[in-house]
Amino acid sequence: MKKASITETKNRLSALLDRVRHGESVLIMDRDKPVARLEPVSASGDMAFEEWLREMERAGLVRRPGVEPSKLKWSEPIPRPKRGASILAALLAEREESR
């Protein structure tokens, strides 16, 4: 694994990224302490995200849309709140109704 200081990383980022593209990892050091690692992105990274998202759904922390975004009506005007209305109160009330 290649080690690079922050200065070297700033000055030679393109060259370091080229090494990463070829499968090598680069450890970025700040005053001899590791602070970051550049690693090649693999296809398994996408699978890890999907698995994480499924766990979040199971826990009830996120909910995927029922309709694909391309089928949503984006051309409609954005609704404006009535004068004196609280958007936060409306959001909290909507959350309570959904539970």
N, C-alpha and C positions, 0 to 999 in steps of 0.2 A: 504494500500500500504506500502510495506516495504521500509525503507530508509537505504541506505548503503553509507559509505564514500568510497573514492577512494581506500584507503588502504584496507578496508574490502573487496571491490570488487576484488582487485588484489589477496588477500589471500584466498577468499572463492568463486571464480567465479563458480566453479562446483556446489556448494550448492545453489547459487543464481539462476543459470540456471535451476536447478531442481525445484525450486519454480515457476519459470516462466513457465516451462513445465506443471505444475499443475494449470495454469491459473492465477497466481498472478503477479502483476506488481512490479518492483523494481525501485525506484527513486535513482539515484546516485548523491551524494552531494559532492561538493568541498568547504570546509570551510563554511558549512551551506547554500550554494547556489546550487540549482539544476542545473546539467549540462547535464544529460542524463536520459533516461528512458528505462528499459528493459521490453518489453511486449511480450506476446505470439503472434506468427504469426498466422493469420487467413486466411482462403481461400479468404476472401474479399480483402486481400492485392493484390492478383493476378488480381482480377477484377479491382481494382483501377489502376493498372499499365496499363491494356488493355485500360481502358477509357482514361487515360492520353496519351497513344500512339495514340489513335484515334484523340484526340484533336490536337496533334502535327502534325498528317497527314493533318487534315483539314486546319491547319494554314500554311501548306506548309513547315514546318521546317524539317520534316523527310519523307523518302519514303521507304516503305517496298520493299524487293527484289521481282522481278517478278518470280524468279525461287527459288525453295527450295535449301538451301545450300548444301544438300547432292547430288544434281544433277549438281552442278557447277564443272568445271574442275579444280581441285586443283593440278593436276599432271603437268600442263604446267609450263615451266620456267617463272620466273618473268621477265617482260620486263625491260631492262636497258635503261636509257636515253642516247641520243647521246652526244658526248663530246661537252661541251659548252651550252647544252640545259638547259632551266630553267623549272624545274618541277612545280614550283609555277605558272609561266606564263601559262603553258599548262593547269593546273587545273583551273585557272581563266578564260581562254578562253573557256574551256569546260563548265563551269558554265554559262557563258554568252550565249553560243549556246543553252543551255537547257531552257532558260527562254523565 
